[in-house]
Amino acid sequence: MIPDVAWNKRESIERCWRRVQEEYAQNPDNLTNYTKQDAIVLNIQRMCEIAIDMAAHVIAARGWGLPKNSREMFEILHQQGIIDEHLVKALKGMVGFRRIVVQYIEKG
């Protein structure tokens, strides 16, 4: 991955995380506000998609195979020593969360 591309993706993830923190503001009552809830979920979904995209680029650039799905991408990064076991578990959980969000949105 071109370093500038990786840096930009990292910046995008950080920007999304800041938005989640701003909307949630350490106040669980904010989750009952649908506008805030949508902003939180949308930004978490964006972070997921950016992380998946970064993983795909790293795997392709280093020729580490063709993963069948997003979870496998993170497993490959773990096997190659790029991410630790704690992070691979969190990222796999994130993929599951993203799938639930997408299904919910598609149901309308």
Buried (B, 14 or more C-beta within 10 A) or exposed (E): BEEEEBEEBEEBBEEBBEBBEEBBEEEEEBEEEEEBBEBBBBBBBBBBBBBBBBBBBBBEEEEBEEBEEBBBBBBBBBEEEBBEEEEBEEBBEBBEBBEEBEEEEEEE
